[in-house]
Amino acid sequence: MRSLLQRFLLTTSLLLGSFTTLAQPIAKDEYSVSPLLNGEQIPTITLQDMNGQSVDLAKLTAQKPTIFFFYRGGWCPFCNNQMGQLKAIEPKLIEMGFQLVGISPDTRAQLKASAAKNELKYQLLSDEKMLASQAFGLAFYTSKQVTETYLSRLKLDNPLWITPEGDKRLVLPVPAIYIADTKGLIHFQYVNPNYKVRPAPKLILTAASLVSSPE
């Protein structure tokens, strides 16, 4: 969890009316992340969509209530399964006034491949530099074994990051779901270090139904 000092700085910035993103350091493993919690704000982070257009997450959220889902990449079968589940409930989410946005370390080309493969209509954003993953407190270093396995067996071309100890590791986001209103306030978050477990579509729909619709 965040330190008391970080909580104090966050609260102070909100009281002053100017929210400043507190990027979290990359966690040593998936069990040590410090994700944003309910009641906090969606960070002001700019990513690129698959067409190279810049997208500010805070401004995007101001347009309509938003469901952000962080996934590891189009190479992950569990992520692809989740993308399909979200695709199935997207019509209901749209009826409720929501927009659905996926965020991953994938490149724009990889996003296009995922969108085509899964026949997706919702927006996918590239977080190659892990800006959003760190701002949401989801980024972590994979272990030496996982890094070597993913590079050799999955042929990942994700860039390697240097740990504080000087080791080269992959950095991934813990899969997560965030639901925010048009003021950027987080009403629901689901973060699970076990990448094989994703929230049931019914849970997401129930949580979305409890978030106030825009005026």
C-alpha positions in Angstrom: 0.0 0.0 0.0 1.1 3.6 -0.5 3.0 5.4 2.2 1.3 8.0 4.5 3.4 10.7 2.8 2.1 9.7 -0.7 -1.5 9.7 0.6 -1.0 13.1 2.2 0.5 14.6 -1.1 -2.4 13.1 -3.1 -5.0 14.5 -0.7 -3.3 17.9 -0.7 -3.2 18.1 -4.5 -7.0 17.3 -4.7 -7.7 20.0 -2.1 -5.8 22.5 -4.2 -7.8 21.6 -7.2 -4.9 20.4 -9.3 -4.4 16.6 -9.4 -0.8 15.5 -10.0 -0.2 12.0 -11.1 2.0 10.1 -8.6 3.7 7.5 -10.7 4.4 4.4 -8.6 7.7 2.7 -8.8 7.8 -0.6 -10.6 7.0 -3.3 -8.0 9.5 -6.1 -7.4 6.8 -8.7 -8.2 3.1 -9.0 -8.9 2.2 -9.3 -5.3 3.9 -6.0 -4.3 2.0 -3.6 -6.5 0.2 -0.6 -5.0 -2.9 -0.1 -7.3 -5.1 3.0 -7.3 -8.1 2.5 -5.1 -11.8 3.4 -5.1 -12.2 7.2 -4.4 -9.0 8.1 -6.2 -8.7 9.9 -9.6 -7.9 8.6 -13.1 -4.4 9.8 -13.8 -3.7 12.4 -16.5 -1.7 10.1 -18.8 -1.4 10.3 -22.6 -1.2 7.1 -24.6 -1.5 6.3 -28.3 -4.3 4.3 -30.0 -3.7 1.8 -32.8 -3.7 4.7 -35.4 -1.1 6.7 -33.6 -3.6 9.3 -32.2 -2.8 10.7 -28.7 -5.4 9.9 -26.1 -5.5 11.6 -22.7 -7.1 9.2 -20.2 -8.5 12.0 -18.0 -10.0 13.8 -21.0 -11.3 10.5 -22.4 -13.0 9.7 -19.1 -14.6 13.2 -19.0 -16.6 12.3 -22.1 -18.5 9.4 -20.5 -18.2 6.9 -17.7 -15.3 4.6 -18.6 -14.3 1.0 -17.9 -10.5 0.6 -18.3 -9.1 -2.9 -18.4 -5.3 -3.5 -18.2 -4.1 -6.7 -19.9 -0.7 -8.2 -20.4 -0.7 -8.4 -24.2 -2.3 -10.0 -27.2 0.0 -13.0 -26.8 -1.7 -13.9 -23.5 -4.5 -16.5 -23.9 -6.2 -15.4 -20.7 -6.2 -11.8 -21.9 -7.7 -12.8 -25.2 -10.4 -14.7 -23.4 -11.2 -11.7 -21.3 -11.3 -9.4 -24.4 -13.9 -11.8 -25.8 -16.0 -11.7 -22.6 -15.9 -7.9 -22.6 -16.9 -7.9 -26.3 -19.9 -9.9 -25.4 -21.2 -7.5 -22.7 -20.1 -4.3 -24.6 -23.6 -3.7 -26.0 -25.1 -3.7 -22.5 -22.3 -1.4 -21.2 -23.0 1.0 -24.1 -26.7 1.0 -23.2 -25.7 2.0 -19.7 -23.7 4.9 -21.1 -20.2 3.4 -20.7 -17.2 3.2 -23.0 -14.7 0.3 -22.8 -11.0 0.9 -23.1 -8.2 -1.7 -23.1 -4.6 -0.8 -22.1 -1.5 -3.0 -22.6 2.2 -2.8 -23.3 1.5 -3.9 -26.9 2.7 -1.8 -29.8 0.2 -0.1 -32.1 0.7 -2.9 -34.7 0.0 -5.5 -32.0 -3.1 -3.7 -31.0 -4.3 -3.8 -34.5 -3.7 -7.5 -34.7 -5.6 -8.1 -31.5 -8.5 -5.9 -32.6 -8.7 -7.8 -35.9 -8.3 -11.3 -34.4 -11.0 -10.7 -31.8 -13.2 -8.5 -34.0 -13.2 -5.7 -31.4 -15.0 -2.4 -31.7 -13.9 -0.9 -28.4 -10.7 1.2 -28.1 -7.3 -0.3 -27.4 -4.4 1.9 -26.2 -0.6 1.2 -26.3 1.3 1.6 -23.0 4.7 0.6 -24.3 6.5 2.9 -21.9 4.3 1.6 -19.0 3.3 5.2 -18.1 -0.3 4.2 -17.4 0.6 1.0 -15.7 3.0 2.8 -13.3 0.5 5.7 -12.7 -2.2 3.1 -11.8 0.3 1.3 -9.6 0.1 -2.0 -11.6 3.6 -2.4 -13.1 5.9 -5.1 -11.8 9.1 -6.8 -12.8 8.7 -10.4 -13.8 11.0 -13.0 -12.2 14.2 -14.2 -13.9 12.5 -17.5 -14.8 9.3 -15.9 -16.2 11.4 -13.4 -18.2 13.5 -16.2 -19.7 10.5 -18.4 -20.4 8.4 -15.7 -22.1 11.3 -14.5 -24.2 12.2 -18.0 -25.4 8.8 -19.8 -25.7 6.6 -16.9 -26.6 9.2 -14.9 -28.6 8.1 -11.7 -27.0 9.9 -8.6 -28.3 8.9 -6.4 -25.3 11.8 -4.2 -24.1 13.7 -5.4 -21.1 13.9 -3.1 -18.0 16.7 -2.8 -15.5 15.8 -3.7 -11.9 17.3 -1.8 -8.9 19.6 -4.8 -8.6 20.8 -4.3 -12.2 19.0 -7.4 -13.7 17.2 -7.3 -17.0 13.6 -8.2 -16.7 10.3 -7.9 -18.5 7.8 -5.4 -17.0 4.1 -6.2 -17.2 0.9 -4.8 -15.6 -1.1 -6.9 -13.2 -4.4 -7.4 -15.0 -7.0 -5.0 -13.7 -10.5 -3.5 -14.2 -11.2 0.2 -13.3 -14.6 1.9 -13.5 -14.7 5.7 -13.3 -17.3 8.4 -13.7 -17.1 11.5 -15.9 -15.2 13.3 -13.1 -12.5 10.7 -13.2 -13.4 9.3 -9.8 -12.8 5.6 -9.5 -15.8 3.7 -8.2 -14.7 0.2 -8.7 -11.4 -1.6 -9.1 -10.5 -5.3 -9.5 -6.8 -6.1 -9.4 -5.6 -9.8 -9.1 -1.9 -10.8 -9.2 -3.1 -14.2 -10.5 -3.3 -13.5 -14.2 -5.3 -16.6 -14.8 -8.3 -15.2 -12.7 -10.3 -12.4 -14.3 -13.6 -10.9 -13.0 -16.8 -12.4 -14.2 -18.7 -10.4 -16.8 -21.7 -10.4 -14.4 -19.5 -8.7 -11.7 -18.4 -6.0 -14.1 -22.0 -5.3 -15.3 -23.2 -5.2 -11.7 -20.4 -2.8 -10.7 -21.1 -0.6 -13.7 -24.8 -0.4 -12.9 -24.0 1.1 -9.5 -22.0 3.9 -11.1 -24.0 7.1 -11.7 -24.7 7.8 -15.3 -23.6 11.2 -16.8 -26.1 14.0 -16.7 
